[in-house]
Amino acid sequence: MNHSDDADSRDFVTAIREFTERECGTREQRDRLTDGGRLTHSADLYRKVTDLGWAGSWIPEEYGGGGGRVVDACRLVEEMAYGRAPLYGLVISLVSSTIVERWASPAQKTDILGGVCDGQILATAISEPDTGSDAASLRCRAELRGDHYLVNGQKTWISCAHIASRILVLCRTSEETDRHRGITVLDIPADAPGVEIRPIQTLGGDEVNDVFFTDVEVPIDRVIGTVGSGWEQMMQCLNTDRLMCGTMFLGHGRRILDDTLEYIRERQQFGRPVGSFQAVRHRVADLATELECCRLLVDDLARRLDDDPTAPPPRAASMVKLKVTETAKRLAMEGMQLMGAAGYTTAFDMERHLRQTVVSTVYAGTSEIQREIIGRSYGL
């Protein structure tokens, strides 16, 4: 992000950088917080973030938040990622709370957003075993039974469900000719009877889950927004999801580049630093330029959303998600190559960077889906 626009922004960034340096600046600290790299979210660290008032810094003040702008939320996410803070739940809560802020009733906002400000994790469940990129084919069903819905089905690849207090679940509430209709968002407590959460083991550690719903009773006052309009609600909020995904991997990309530079400036081969060879310098120049393009894309979209949060910018959001994640993955691959065998060892963070970024072009909509959205936006 462009951190030079005002004093408050610069002070906020400085505070975040000092926090990450103090709390997770060493490999020993990060290993302790993440059980040796297995965990993507540290509850202990998140409590400290909550105490600082950052857990809901983007939420309106009337619901207990800091009332910050989108650009402020992006700064928080980017700098936490750059500082290698294991706080994946922060990003997921931010994206999920956007749905509540835009569509929920005042009472729901007070309840749900207030919980986020107090440090609760809020997750969102869209994908199913047979509905990933084709999310409108979802089959998780919610049947109206008097004053409540009865929910049955399965969701998969649900980020942070295992640490969430509540999950916003996209369910089919009626059969319609248009399969994008008849879909509703329900607010379901993660510990509600009939909810079972099973972590999925991945290269990145404990981050995603299968979630099963068996005769889960959900009161009708837990409907978010309008019954049957959940698809439109969720799709609009995916723009924020893609922006935050891009923002997070912008931070990761900056860290990868800095780690690479630190190594190649010191590593000696043939009597000179590896970074002094022209072939290496030119590769770094290309990577740094690509990363700067990513920063400009993120900054532009964040400011556009601050100017008009109701204007759906799917093309710009998809461009951010596509460009930044592809660049971050390339940075990790190039960083490992430039570090040689050292980049492959667990003694350095580069192998962790690779495991974090390799999936970035898949979740929140694959790169192929982003290209399809962008292409269609030009009438193709």
C-alpha positions in Angstrom: 0.0 0.0 0.0 1.0 3.7 -0.4 1.6 4.4 3.3 2.6 8.1 2.8 -0.9 9.7 2.4 -1.4 10.9 6.0 0.2 10.9 9.4 -2.5 8.6 11.0 -1.8 6.0 8.3 1.9 6.1 8.7 1.5 5.8 12.5 -0.8 2.8 12.1 1.6 1.0 9.8 4.5 1.8 12.2 2.5 0.4 15.1 1.8 -2.9 13.2 5.4 -3.3 12.2 6.6 -2.8 15.8 4.0 -5.3 17.0 5.0 -8.0 14.6 8.6 -7.5 15.2 8.1 -7.7 18.9 5.7 -10.6 18.9 6.7 -12.8 16.0 9.9 -11.3 14.6 12.1 -14.4 15.3 11.8 -17.9 14.0 11.6 -19.2 17.6 8.6 -17.0 18.3 6.8 -18.1 15.2 7.4 -21.8 15.8 6.1 -21.4 19.4 3.0 -19.6 18.2 2.3 -22.1 15.4 3.3 -25.4 16.9 6.3 -25.6 14.6 4.5 -24.2 11.5 1.4 -26.4 11.8 -1.1 -23.7 12.8 -2.1 -20.7 10.7 -3.7 -18.8 13.5 -2.5 -18.1 17.0 -5.2 -17.5 19.6 -2.7 -16.0 22.0 -1.5 -13.5 19.4 -5.0 -12.7 18.4 -5.9 -11.8 21.9 -3.2 -9.2 21.9 -4.5 -7.9 18.6 -8.0 -7.7 20.1 -6.7 -5.9 23.1 -5.2 -3.3 20.8 -8.6 -2.8 19.2 -7.4 -4.0 15.8 -9.6 -7.1 15.6 -12.5 -5.0 14.4 -10.7 -1.8 13.3 -12.7 -1.8 10.0 -16.1 -2.2 11.7 -18.3 0.9 12.3 -17.9 2.5 15.7 -21.6 2.0 16.6 -20.9 -1.8 16.7 -17.8 -1.5 18.7 -15.2 -1.2 15.9 -12.7 1.3 15.0 -14.6 2.8 12.1 -11.7 2.5 9.7 -11.6 2.7 6.0 -11.0 -0.1 3.5 -7.5 1.2 3.0 -6.9 0.9 6.7 -8.1 -2.7 6.7 -5.8 -3.4 3.8 -2.8 -1.9 5.7 -3.6 -4.2 8.6 -3.8 -7.3 6.5 -0.7 -6.5 4.4 1.5 -5.6 7.3 0.5 -8.6 9.4 1.3 -10.8 6.4 4.6 -9.0 5.8 5.4 -9.5 9.5 4.7 -13.2 9.3 2.0 -13.0 12.0 0.0 -16.2 12.2 -3.4 -14.5 12.1 -5.3 -16.1 9.3 -8.5 -15.8 11.3 -8.2 -12.0 11.1 -8.5 -12.0 7.3 -11.4 -14.5 7.3 -13.3 -12.5 9.9 -12.8 -9.3 8.0 -14.2 -10.8 4.8 -17.1 -12.5 6.5 -18.0 -9.4 8.5 -18.5 -7.5 5.2 -21.5 -9.6 4.5 -23.0 -8.8 7.9 -22.2 -5.1 7.7 -23.9 -4.8 4.3 -26.9 -7.0 4.7 -27.7 -7.9 8.3 -30.3 -6.2 10.6 -29.1 -3.7 13.2 -29.6 -6.3 16.0 -27.6 -8.9 14.0 -24.8 -6.4 13.4 -24.6 -5.5 17.1 -24.4 -9.2 18.0 -22.2 -10.6 15.3 -19.9 -7.6 14.6 -19.6 -6.9 18.3 -18.4 -10.5 18.7 -15.7 -10.0 16.0 -14.5 -6.8 17.8 -14.2 -8.9 21.0 -12.0 -11.4 19.2 -14.5 -14.0 17.9 -13.7 -15.6 14.5 -16.4 -15.4 11.9 -16.2 -17.8 8.9 -18.1 -18.2 5.7 -19.1 -21.5 4.1 -19.8 -21.6 0.3 -18.0 -24.5 -1.4 -19.3 -28.1 -1.3 -17.7 -31.4 -2.5 -19.3 -31.0 -6.0 -19.6 -27.2 -6.1 -16.3 -25.3 -6.1 -16.0 -22.9 -9.0 -19.6 -23.7 -9.9 -20.9 -22.6 -6.5 -24.4 -22.0 -7.7 -24.9 -25.8 -7.8 -24.8 -26.0 -4.0 -27.0 -28.6 -2.4 -26.8 -27.8 1.3 -30.5 -27.4 2.1 -32.4 -25.4 4.7 -36.1 -26.3 5.0 -38.4 -24.0 6.8 -40.1 -25.6 9.7 -42.3 -23.1 11.4 -40.1 -20.7 13.3 -36.8 -22.3 12.3 -34.9 -23.8 9.4 -33.6 -27.4 9.4 -30.2 -27.5 7.7 -28.7 -30.6 6.2 -25.6 -31.0 3.9 -21.9 -30.6 3.7 -19.5 -27.7 3.1 -15.8 -28.2 2.3 -12.6 -26.2 2.2 -14.0 -23.8 4.8 -11.2 -21.6 6.1 -11.0 -21.2 9.9 -14.2 -23.1 10.7 -12.3 -25.0 13.3 -11.6 -21.8 15.3 -14.7 -19.9 14.4 -17.5 -19.0 16.8 -20.1 -18.8 14.0 -20.3 -19.6 10.4 -22.2 -17.8 7.6 -23.6 -20.7 5.5 -24.9 -20.4 2.0 -27.9 -22.7 1.8 -30.6 -23.6 -0.7 -34.0 -22.6 0.7 -36.1 -23.2 -2.4 -35.9 -24.6 -5.9 -36.1 -22.0 -8.6 -35.8 -22.1 -12.4 -32.8 -19.8 -12.0 -30.4 -21.8 -9.9 -28.9 -18.5 -8.6 -32.2 -17.8 -6.8 -33.6 -19.6 -3.8 -30.3 -19.3 -1.9 -30.1 -17.8 1.6 -27.3 -16.9 4.0 -27.8 -18.3 7.5 -25.8 -17.4 10.7 -25.0 -20.7 12.4 -23.1 -21.1 15.7 -20.1 -23.4 15.1 -21.0 -25.3 18.2 -24.7 -25.7 17.4 -26.1 -29.3 17.8 -25.7 -31.2 14.6 -22.7 -29.2 13.3 -19.5 -31.3 12.9 -16.2 -29.8 11.8 -13.4 -32.0 10.5 -10.0 -30.4 9.7 -8.5 -31.1 6.3 -4.7 -31.6 6.4 -2.9 -29.5 3.8 0.6 -28.4 2.9 -0.2 -25.1 4.6 -1.1 -26.7 7.9 -4.5 -26.4 9.7 -6.4 -23.9 7.7 -9.5 -25.5 6.0 -12.2 -27.9 7.0 -15.1 -30.1 6.1 -18.3 -28.9 7.9 -21.3 -31.3 8.2 -24.8 -30.2 9.0 -27.2 -32.8 10.3 -30.7 -31.6 11.2 -29.3 -28.3 12.5 -32.1 -26.0 13.8 -31.6 -22.4 12.9 -34.1 -19.8 14.0 -35.5 -17.6 11.3 -34.0 -14.5 12.9 -30.6 -15.8 11.9 -31.3 -15.2 8.2 -28.8 -12.6 6.9 -30.5 -10.2 4.5 -33.4 -11.4 2.4 -34.5 -15.0 2.0 -33.6 -16.3 -1.5 -31.2 -13.5 -2.3 -28.1 -15.0 -0.7 -26.3 -15.5 -4.0 -26.3 -11.8 -4.9 -25.2 -10.9 -1.3 -22.4 -13.4 -1.3 -21.1 -12.5 -4.8 -20.9 -8.8 -4.0 -18.9 -9.6 -0.9 -16.5 -11.8 -2.9 -15.1 -8.5 -4.3 -13.9 -7.7 -0.8 -12.7 -11.3 -0.4 -10.6 -11.0 -3.5 -9.2 -7.7 -2.5 -8.2 -9.0 0.9 -6.7 -12.1 -0.6 -4.6 -9.9 -2.9 -3.7 -7.7 0.0 -2.5 -10.6 2.1 -0.3 -12.0 -0.7 1.0 -8.6 -1.4 2.4 -8.7 2.1 3.7 -12.2 1.7 5.3 -11.1 -1.6 7.1 -8.2 0.0 8.4 -10.6 2.7 9.5 -13.2 0.1 11.4 -10.5 -1.9 13.1 -9.1 1.2 14.1 -12.6 2.4 15.5 -13.3 -1.0 17.5 -10.1 -1.1 18.9 -10.7 2.3 20.2 -14.1 1.3 21.7 -13.2 -2.1 23.4 -10.1 -0.8 25.4 -12.3 1.7 25.8 -15.6 -0.1 29.2 -15.8 -1.8 29.9 -17.8 -4.9 32.9 -17.4 -7.2 34.3 -14.8 -4.9 31.4 -12.4 -5.0 27.8 -12.1 -3.7 25.2 -14.1 -5.7 23.1 -10.9 -6.1 25.9 -9.2 -7.9 25.6 -11.3 -11.0 23.7 -9.7 -13.8 21.4 -12.6 -14.4 20.3 -12.5 -10.8 20.0 -8.7 -10.7 17.7 -8.7 -13.7 15.5 -11.4 -12.2 15.1 -9.4 -9.0 14.4 -6.2 -11.1 11.5 -8.0 -12.9 10.1 -9.4 -9.6 10.3 -6.0 -7.8 8.5 -4.3 -10.8 5.8 -6.9 -10.8 5.3 -6.5 -7.0 5.0 -2.7 -7.4 2.3 -3.2 -10.0 0.5 -5.4 -7.5 0.7 -2.7 -4.8 -0.8 -0.1 -7.2 -3.7 -2.4 -8.1 -4.5 -3.1 -4.4 -4.2 0.6 -3.5 -6.5 1.7 -6.3 -9.3 -0.8 -5.6 -9.2 -0.1 -1.8 -9.6 3.6 -2.5 -12.4 3.0 -5.0 -14.3 1.0 -2.4 -13.9 3.7 0.2 -15.3 6.2 -2.3 -18.3 4.0 -3.1 -18.7 0.7 -1.2 -21.9 -0.1 -3.0 -20.3 0.0 -6.5 -19.5 -3.6 -7.5 -16.1 -3.7 -9.2 -15.8 -7.4 -10.2 -13.3 -6.7 -12.9 -10.9 -4.8 -10.7 -11.3 -7.3 -7.8 -10.5 -10.2 -10.1 -7.5 -8.4 -11.5 -6.2 -7.8 -8.0 -6.7 -11.4 -7.0 -5.2 -12.8 -10.3 -2.2 -10.5 -10.5 -1.1 -10.6 -6.9 -1.5 -14.3 -6.2 0.2 -15.3 -9.4 3.0 -12.9 -8.6 3.4 -14.1 -5.1 3.6 -17.7 -6.3 6.2 -16.7 -8.8 8.2 -14.8 -6.2 8.3 -17.9 -3.9 9.4 -20.1 -6.8 12.1 -17.7 -7.9 13.1 -17.0 -4.3 13.7 -20.7 -3.7 15.7 -21.0 -7.0 17.9 -18.0 -6.1 18.6 -19.4 -2.6 19.5 -22.8 -4.1 19.4 -25.7 -1.7 19.0 -23.4 1.3 15.6 -22.3 0.1 14.4 -25.9 0.2 15.4 -26.5 3.8 13.3 -25.8 6.9 16.1 -23.7 8.4 14.9 -20.8 6.2 11.4 -19.4 5.8 11.4 -19.8 2.0 9.9 -23.3 1.9 7.1 -22.0 4.2 6.6 -19.1 1.8 6.2 -21.6 -1.1 3.7 -23.7 0.8 1.7 -20.6 1.7 1.6 -19.2 -1.8 1.2 -22.2 -4.0 -2.5 -22.5 -3.1 -3.2 -18.7 -3.4 -4.1 -19.1 -7.1 -6.8 -21.6 -6.2 -8.9 -20.3 -3.2 -11.2 -17.3 -3.3 -11.7 -18.3 -7.0 -9.1 -19.9 -9.1 -6.9 -17.9 -11.5 -8.9 -19.4 -14.4 -12.2 -18.1 -12.9 -10.7 -14.7 -12.4 -9.6 -14.6 -16.1 -13.1 -15.7 -17.1 -14.7 -12.8 -15.0 -12.2 -10.3 -16.5 -12.8 -11.5 -20.1 -16.6 -11.5 -19.8 -16.4 -7.9 -18.4 -15.2 -6.9 -21.8 -18.2 -8.5 -23.5 -16.4 -11.5 -24.7 
